[in-house]
């Protein structure tokens, strides 16, 4: 099983963006989580292809792009060209989810499906064969620094069981929202293997924060 810490750039200091990306990379992170928000699917607006393309020129990290946008299929090719390697769409935002996942693979990227806290797992039941990753939102999307929703643990465990039973044990489960030093073990115990962390990485000493979170994740590898 592939266990990774994916620092969320949303929580970074944008005045020190290159410096902080270098810090997470030098601390041993292999992934970078990039939240793209359009102000429609979620209230906030973040960044898009120009920023991701600029970061790509400076970083060798695996770009985990989380599309919190309406009609995310419009951005598949532009995001691939900008440097995305994993392209995750929200089930709630896709009219034709099956087709969208096929288009992501056709573009040469890994595919992910995200579910909001109130969205049931049945929304992804019929596309498990096309999803490389399922992202469980453990906060309501759109803003960083929110508190972890405890019921997410049951949802993660249920998803891990369903994937194992259906023969998709290698499908990654990513969890995003409110994960910190106090609850990361619970999230991993429930069955997640990709941990998105924003504030708990970028607030304070980045290297020290990453080392601690990695020390917990390493126990599950």
C-alpha positions as CSV (number, residue, x, y, z in Angstrom):
1,X,0.0,0.0,0.0
2,X,1.3,3.5,-1.0
3,X,1.3,5.7,2.1
4,X,1.9,9.4,1.5
5,X,1.7,12.8,3.2
6,X,0.4,15.4,0.8
7,X,0.9,18.9,2.2
8,X,-1.9,21.2,1.0
9,X,-0.6,24.3,-0.6
10,X,-3.7,26.2,0.4
11,X,-2.2,26.7,3.9
12,X,1.1,27.9,2.7
13,X,2.4,31.5,3.0
14,X,2.1,32.8,-0.5
15,X,4.8,35.4,0.0
16,X,7.2,32.5,0.6
17,X,5.7,29.9,-1.8
18,X,8.9,28.6,-3.5
19,X,10.7,28.5,-0.2
20,X,8.0,26.6,1.6
21,X,7.5,24.1,-1.3
22,X,11.3,23.4,-1.1
23,X,11.0,22.9,2.6
24,X,8.3,20.2,2.3
25,X,10.3,18.5,-0.5
26,X,13.6,18.6,1.4
27,X,11.7,17.2,4.5
28,X,11.0,14.0,2.5
29,X,7.5,14.7,1.1
30,X,6.8,13.2,-2.3
31,X,3.3,14.6,-3.0
32,X,1.9,18.2,-3.1
33,X,-1.9,18.7,-2.8
34,X,-3.2,21.5,-5.0
35,X,-6.7,22.8,-4.3
36,X,-8.3,24.5,-7.4
37,X,-11.4,26.5,-6.4
38,X,-13.6,28.4,-8.8
39,X,-15.9,30.4,-6.5
40,X,-18.9,28.4,-7.7
41,X,-18.6,24.8,-6.5
42,X,-17.1,26.3,-3.3
43,X,-17.3,29.9,-2.2
44,X,-13.5,30.5,-2.4
45,X,-11.2,31.1,-5.4
46,X,-7.7,29.8,-5.2
47,X,-5.4,29.4,-8.2
48,X,-5.3,27.7,-11.5
49,X,-3.1,26.5,-14.4
50,X,-0.6,29.5,-14.5
51,X,0.3,29.0,-10.8
52,X,0.6,25.2,-11.1
53,X,2.6,25.5,-14.3
54,X,5.0,27.9,-12.5
55,X,5.4,25.6,-9.5
56,X,6.0,22.6,-11.9
57,X,9.1,24.3,-13.2
58,X,10.6,24.5,-9.7
59,X,9.4,21.2,-8.2
60,X,9.7,17.4,-8.8
61,X,6.9,16.6,-6.4
62,X,3.9,14.5,-7.5
63,X,1.1,17.0,-8.2
64,X,-2.1,15.9,-6.6
65,X,-4.7,18.3,-8.1
66,X,-8.0,18.5,-6.3
67,X,-10.6,20.2,-8.6
68,X,-13.3,22.0,-6.4
69,X,-14.9,23.4,-9.6
70,X,-18.0,23.1,-11.6
71,X,-17.6,21.0,-14.8
72,X,-14.0,20.0,-14.0
73,X,-13.8,18.0,-17.2
74,X,-13.1,21.3,-19.0
75,X,-9.7,21.5,-17.3
76,X,-8.4,18.0,-17.9
77,X,-6.1,18.8,-20.8
78,X,-5.0,22.2,-19.5
79,X,-4.2,20.8,-16.1
80,X,-2.2,17.9,-17.6
81,X,-0.2,20.5,-19.6
82,X,0.4,22.5,-16.5
83,X,1.9,19.5,-14.7
84,X,-0.9,17.7,-12.9
85,X,-0.3,14.0,-12.4
86,X,-3.4,13.1,-10.3
87,X,-6.6,14.8,-11.3
88,X,-9.4,14.5,-8.7
89,X,-13.0,15.6,-9.5
90,X,-16.0,15.8,-7.2
91,X,-18.7,13.3,-7.8
92,X,-21.2,16.1,-7.0
93,X,-19.8,18.3,-9.8
94,X,-19.8,15.7,-12.7
95,X,-22.8,15.0,-14.8
96,X,-21.1,12.1,-16.5
97,X,-18.6,10.8,-13.9
98,X,-17.7,7.6,-15.7
99,X,-16.8,9.4,-18.9
100,X,-14.8,12.1,-17.0
101,X,-12.7,9.4,-15.3
102,X,-12.0,7.8,-18.7
103,X,-11.0,11.2,-20.1
104,X,-8.6,11.7,-17.2
105,X,-6.9,8.4,-18.0
106,X,-6.8,9.1,-21.7
107,X,-5.0,12.4,-20.9
108,X,-2.3,10.3,-19.1
109,X,-3.1,11.1,-15.5
110,X,-4.3,9.1,-12.5
111,X,-7.9,9.7,-11.6
112,X,-9.5,10.5,-8.3
113,X,-13.1,11.0,-7.1
114,X,-13.9,13.3,-4.1
115,X,-16.9,13.0,-1.9
116,X,-18.2,15.8,0.4
117,X,-19.0,14.9,4.0
118,X,-22.7,14.5,3.3
119,X,-22.3,12.6,0.0
120,X,-22.9,8.8,0.4
121,X,-20.4,6.2,-0.8
122,X,-22.9,4.8,-3.2
123,X,-22.0,7.8,-5.5
124,X,-18.8,6.0,-6.4
125,X,-19.9,2.4,-6.3
126,X,-20.2,2.1,-10.1
127,X,-16.9,3.7,-11.0
128,X,-14.5,1.9,-8.7
129,X,-12.9,0.2,-11.7
130,X,-11.9,3.7,-13.1
131,X,-10.8,5.5,-10.0
132,X,-7.2,5.2,-8.8
133,X,-8.1,7.2,-5.6
134,X,-11.1,8.1,-3.6
135,X,-10.9,11.3,-1.6
136,X,-13.0,11.6,1.5
137,X,-13.6,15.2,2.6
138,X,-13.5,15.4,6.4
139,X,-14.5,19.0,6.3
140,X,-16.9,20.9,4.1
141,X,-14.7,22.1,1.2
142,X,-13.8,25.6,0.4
143,X,-11.8,26.9,3.4
144,X,-8.6,25.7,5.2
145,X,-8.2,25.4,9.0
146,X,-11.6,23.7,9.7
147,X,-12.1,21.1,12.4
148,X,-12.2,17.4,11.4
149,X,-15.7,15.9,11.2
150,X,-15.5,12.7,13.4
151,X,-18.1,10.8,11.4
152,X,-15.6,10.7,8.5
153,X,-13.8,7.9,10.3
154,X,-16.8,5.6,9.9
155,X,-17.0,6.6,6.2
156,X,-13.3,5.8,5.6
157,X,-13.6,2.4,7.3
158,X,-16.7,1.6,5.3
159,X,-15.0,2.6,2.0
160,X,-11.9,0.5,2.8
161,X,-14.1,-2.5,3.5
162,X,-16.0,-2.0,0.2
163,X,-12.9,-1.6,-1.8
164,X,-11.4,-4.8,-0.3
165,X,-14.5,-6.8,-0.8
166,X,-14.9,-5.6,-4.4
167,X,-11.3,-6.5,-5.3
168,X,-9.9,-3.0,-5.4
169,X,-7.7,-3.2,-2.4
170,X,-5.0,-1.1,-4.2
171,X,-7.3,1.9,-4.7
172,X,-5.9,4.7,-2.6
173,X,-8.0,6.4,0.0
174,X,-7.1,10.1,0.6
175,X,-8.5,12.1,3.4
176,X,-8.6,15.9,3.4
177,X,-9.6,18.3,6.1
178,X,-8.6,19.0,9.7
179,X,-6.0,16.3,10.0
180,X,-3.4,17.0,12.7
181,X,-1.1,15.4,15.2
182,X,-4.0,14.5,17.4
183,X,-6.1,12.5,14.9
184,X,-3.8,11.3,12.1
185,X,-3.5,7.8,13.7
186,X,-7.3,7.4,13.8
187,X,-7.5,8.3,10.1
188,X,-4.8,5.8,9.2
189,X,-6.4,3.1,11.4
190,X,-9.7,3.6,9.6
191,X,-8.1,2.7,6.3
192,X,-6.7,5.9,4.7
193,X,-3.3,5.9,3.1
194,X,-2.9,9.4,1.6
195,X,-3.0,12.1,4.2
196,X,-3.6,15.7,3.2
197,X,-2.4,18.2,5.8
198,X,-2.4,21.9,5.4
199,X,-2.3,23.9,8.7
200,X,-0.6,21.0,10.5
201,X,2.3,21.2,8.0
202,X,2.6,24.9,7.2
203,X,1.9,26.5,10.6
204,X,5.1,26.7,12.6
205,X,8.2,24.7,11.7
206,X,7.5,22.9,8.5
207,X,10.4,20.5,8.7
208,X,9.5,19.5,12.3
209,X,5.8,19.1,11.5
210,X,6.5,16.9,8.5
211,X,9.0,14.7,10.4
212,X,6.4,14.1,13.1
213,X,3.6,13.3,10.6
214,X,5.9,11.0,8.7
215,X,6.9,9.2,11.8
216,X,3.3,8.3,12.4
217,X,2.7,7.3,8.7
218,X,5.9,5.2,8.7
219,X,4.4,2.9,11.2
220,X,1.7,1.8,8.7
221,X,4.0,1.3,5.7
